């Protein structure tokens, strides 16, 4: 997650130290300030993952010719 925040904010990964919200010495303002070095995303629920099942309704029958379909240059 630190890598994603570094990419979004266009800053180096080293600028975001590994800080968790369990650290009692940091105030909520320090954790919620996006410009501060201790910025942490608080997430209560897991990330959603959408998986759509593939609907196989169209099966192509005409494929491009393969290398196996070409004539051989010599008997082998």
N, C-alpha and C positions, 0 to 999 in steps of 0.2 A: 504494500500500500504506500510505503514511503516513496518508492520509485514512481508510482502514478502521480503522486502529489508533486514530486519534483518535475515531472514532465508537464503537468498542467500549469505550474507556476513558473516554469522555465528557469529553475534554480538547480544547483547541484544537489546530489543526494546527501552529500556530507553536511549540508546546511541543516538537515532535519535529523537531530539526534533521536535515538530510539527511546521515546518517552511514552509511557502509558498513562492512562487516566487514573491509575492506582497510586501514582506518586502524590503523597499528601503535602509536599512542600510547594507544589504549584497551585496557583489560584485558577478558578474556572475562566477568568478573563485571559490568562496566559495560554490556556489550552484552546480557547475559542478564537483567538486573534490570528487571522490567516497570515498576517505579515510578521508575526513573531516566530522565533526559532523553535518554540515548543508547541506549535500548532498540531492538534490531534483531532482526527475525525471520530466523533462518538457515534457508534452504531449499535442499536439495541437488537435489531432483527438481522438475520442472515441475508446475504445478497440473493436476489431472486434469479432463477435460472429457467429460462423458457426453452423447452425442447419441443419442437413441432414435429410430429410424425410425418414422414414422407408419404405422399399419396402417389402410388404407382398406378397411373391411369394411361400413360402413354409409353409404349415400349417401341423404340426405333428398330425397324427391320432392315433398313438400308444403311449399312456401315460403309465407310471408305475402304477401298481395297487395301489389304494388308500386304506386307512383304512376303508372306507365305503364299499369297495368291499369284505372285508374278512367276513368269516362266524362268526355269533354271538355265544358266548359261552353259553348263556342262553336266554330264551324268556323274553323280556322286552317290 
